[in-house]
């Protein structure tokens, strides 16, 4: 009778060891990398590479076009030929959901996920990602990183006024937000119907009362609301309405290069910026050192130059944008909005969509 009792105790102890080991292993991802981050630069790089060599690969969940992702993967694999990046693309929401399901079921696959900054808080609350205070954070622009170490942004996208120059000569186009309220622009302005970040930037710059007063007056201009910036841009080209007030510069440049009758202006007195795209380290990363090397590459001058060539406004201060932004007031939605997404969406819908729908 004693033997089965001892067997049960041994089995129970082994289970506890396994469970505790898994818990310690998950916690140590952050702790171990934090220790490495305190090493001198050369020693840190050597330690990361030595450990990554054992891991051989990493899995990247990327909310990014596959061709653009490949432009980053190729030079990374050339720099670290002992590593293979396995990319899984998809929409930001779908990748977030997949990561959370895998984390809850302890079936960890992803090492790195890049997604919207507003999703980082969700992942942090679920303990699905860990802090990664890479020394490269010191090179990032204001607004592209948080204090805690969870947010490491790689790029963002400014919003501009896109003008059909056949209908509205550039010299006559609106250049300021206040100009949008002039009677002559009624029925002539397009806005993306889910551009909640645009409203957040407006509130951050003007303050709540003035921003909401402006937004209510703008809504009376009978805005042309559509889902998708590309669709809105094409409608401007087609002359359905001559001005889109929240276009992306890279889309405007593509259209200009294709000889479409358009041009763009950075609005005054500030330029709204879409919430940055971030890169995070998964809490259960099977290949944490390889993941750290990859995050560092995305934040390095080399990686950021590639993204700048993709016409992104990248996070590093020492990498230039496709056009000169000196003197421009760039307004990235504050981190507070990451916790207030439901409130922001409702506010936007109540202001701009009929019946709040």
N, C-alpha and C positions, 0 to 999 in steps of 0.2 A: 504493500500500500504506500510505503514511503517513496518508492522509486517514481511512480507517476506524479506524486506531489513535487518532487525535486525537478522532474522534467518540466512540469507546468511552471515552476518558479524560474527555471533557466530560460524557458521560452519567453516568459513575461519580461525578464530582464533584457533579453536580446531585442525584444520589440521596443523597449524603452530606449535602449542604446541607439537603435536605428532611428527612432523618432527624434531623439535629442541630437543625434548626429546630423540629421537633415536640417533641424532648426538652426544648429550652430553653423552648418554650411551655408545656409541662406543668409544668416546675419553676417557671416564673415566676408561675403562678397564686398559689401560696403567697407567693412573694417580693413580688410587686406589691401584694397585699392587706396584707402585713405593713408595707410602706412607708406605705400609706395609713392604716393603723391608728395610726401614730405621729404623724399630723398632728393639729393642734387640731380639736376636734369639728366646728366649722362647715366648715372647709376639707375635712375628711374627707368629710362628708356631701355637699358640693358635688361633690367629685371622683368619688365613687361614683355619684351621680346622672348626672353628665355622661357617664361611661363606660357606665352601664346604658342610657342613652338610645340609644346606638348598638346595643345588643344586642337591645332590643325585647321580649324574652321570657325565660322560664326554665322548666326542666322539673323538677318536684318528684316524686320517688318517695316516696310517703307511706304508711307503715304506719298508716293512720288511716281511720276511717269517712268516706265521701265527703261526707256532710252536714256533719260537723264540720270537715272540710278546707275546704269551701265557706265556712263561717263565718269562716275566717281569710283566705281568698283575696279575698273581696269587699272588705273594708276595705283590704287591701294594694293592690289594683288601684285603689281609689278614691284612695289616697294617692299612688300612682305611676301615673297613667292612661296613661303611655307604655309600661307593661309588661303583659304577659299571662302568667299562670301556667298552665302546662299540667300538670295533675295526673294522675299514674298511681298508683292505689291498689293494694292487695294485701297479702298476708300478709308479715310481716317476713322470713321465710326466703326466700320467692320473690323479693322485691325485691332482697335481698342477692345471691342467685344471679344475677339478671339484671344487676345492676351489675358483678359480677365478670366475667361473660362478656363484656360490652361492653368492659370495661377491658382484658382480656387480648387481645381482638381489635382493640383501638384503634378501636372504633366507638362513640365517646362520645356519649351522648344526655343522661344525667342531669346536672343541676347540683347538686341538693340531694337528700339522702336522709335521712329520719328513720326510726329503727329502734331496736332494743334496744341499750342501752349495751354489753352483752356481745358484740354483733356488731362494734363499732367496732374492737376489736383485730384481728379477722379482716381487715377492710378495710384497716387500717394495714399489716399484714404483706404484703398484696397490693399496697400502694402505690396503692390505689384511691381514697383520700381524703387530703386534706391538712390541715395545721393551719390553724385560723382563730381567732386570738386577738382577737376583737372586744372593744372597750373595755367592752361591756355585761356581760362576764363578772364584773366587780367587783360586780354587783348580785345574783349568784346565791347561793343557800344552800350551806352546806357539803355536799359529797358530790355536787353537780350538775355539777362541772367537774373536769378533770384539770389537772396542771401543764403538760403538754406543749402543749395547745391542740387536741387531737383531740376531746375530749369536751365538748360544749356541750349540756347537757340542757334540755329544755323543760318536762317535768312527770314526776311519779311518782304512784303510787297506794298509799296506806296499806292495810293489812289489818286488818280488825276482826272481832269475834265477832258473827255474825248469829243472832238468837234468835227462835224461834217463841214468841210471848208467850202463846198459848193453852195451850201445853204447859208452858212454863217462864216464870212471871212474871219480869219484868225484875229485880225485887229479889232473886230466887233464882238468877239466872243466874251462871255463872262470870265472874269479872272479872280473874283473873290466870292466868298460865300454870300455876302450881302447882295452882290449883284444878281444872284440866282432868284431873289425875291422881286426883281423888277417885273412889272406887268407883261412886258414883251416876251418873257420866257414861259408864260403859262402854256401848258400842253406841249412844251418843247423839251422837257428834261426827263432823262431816263435814270432809274436807280434800281440796282439789283435787290430783289425782294427779300433776300435773307442776309443783307449786309449789316448785321448787328454791330460788327466792329466799327463801322463807319459812325454809327450813332454814339458808341462808347467814346470814340476819339473826340467827337463833337462836345460831349458832356465834360470830358477831361480838360478840354481846352477852355471852353467858355464858362464852365460851372453849370449846375443842373438847371437853374431857373432860366438863364439866358439861352441855353442850348435847347430846352424844350419849347421856349417861345419861338425860337428860330425854326425848329422842326415843324411846329404847327403851322407857321406861315408858309413854309416850304410845301407842306402837304396840300395847301390850298392852291398850289400851282398845277394841280392835277398831274402829278408825276406819272410817268410811264413805267410801271413796275413789271419786271420780268424776272424769271429764275434763271440765273446763269450769266456770267459776265460776257462770255463769248457770244451768246445770243444777242444780248444788248448791243455789243459792239457791231455785230452784223446788221442790226436794225438801224444803227446810226449810219453805217455805210450805205444802206439802202434808202436812206432819207425818210424813214418812218418818223423819226424825231432827230433833231440835229445835235443834241448835246447829251452825253452820258456823264454823270457827275461822280462816278466811282469806278472808273476804268483802271485796268492795269497798264502801266507803261509798256511792258513787253508785248502785250497784244496790240497796242497802238503802233508800236514800231513794226511789228509783223505786217500790219495792214498798210502802213506807209510804204514798206518795202515791196508790197504787192501792188503798189500804185493805186490804192484806194484813196478817195478824196477826203482824207482825215489828217488831223494833227492833234496834239495834246498840249495841255498846260498844267503845271503844278499850281494848285489853288493857293490863294492867300486868304488870311494871314498864316495858315498852317496847312500841312499836308497830312491827311489821315493815313494811317498805316494799318494794314491787316495784321491781326495778332500773329506774332512770329511762329514759325515752324520750329519745333524743338527736337532734340535727340535725347533719349533716356536709356538708362541701363536697367534691364529687367532684373528684378529681385532674385529670380531663380535662374539667372543666366548660366547655361551649361558651359559657356566659354567666356568667362568674365574678363580675362586678360586680353584675349583677342578683341573682345567688344570694346575694351578701354582704348586699345590701339586704334580701332576704327573710329570711335568718337573723337579721339584726338586728331585723326586725319581730317574728319569733317570740319573741325575747328581750326585746323592748321592753315597757314597761308596758301599752301598748295591746293588743299581741298576747297577753300573759300574762293580762290581765283577761278576754279572750275565752275563753281556755282555762280560767280559773277559773270562769267562768259555765257551762262544760261540766262543772263539778264535778271538775276535775283539781286535784291539789296541785302547783302550778306552782313553777318553780325560783327565781323572783325573791323576794327577802326582803320587798319592799314591796307584794306582792300577797297578799291574804288568801285563806284556804281557806274552804270551805263551812261549816266549824264551827271553833270555837276550839281550837287545838292548844297553847296556852300550858301549860307544865308537862309536856307529853308528851315522852317520849324517843323520837324517831323514828330508826329504825335502817335505813339504806340499806345493802345488801350492799356490802362494800368492793370497790375496783377489783381487788384480787387475784383475786377470783372470776371475773373476765372471762377470765383465763388458765387457770382450773381448772374449766371447765364439765363436762368429761367426768368428772372426779373427783367433782364435786358431784352430778351426775345418778346416778352409780353409788351414792354414799353414800345418797342419798334412797331409791333403789329398794331397796337392801339393808335399810334401816331399816323402810320402810313397805309395800312391795309384796311379796307372797308370791313366794318363789323369786327375788326380785330382778328380776321382770319387770313 
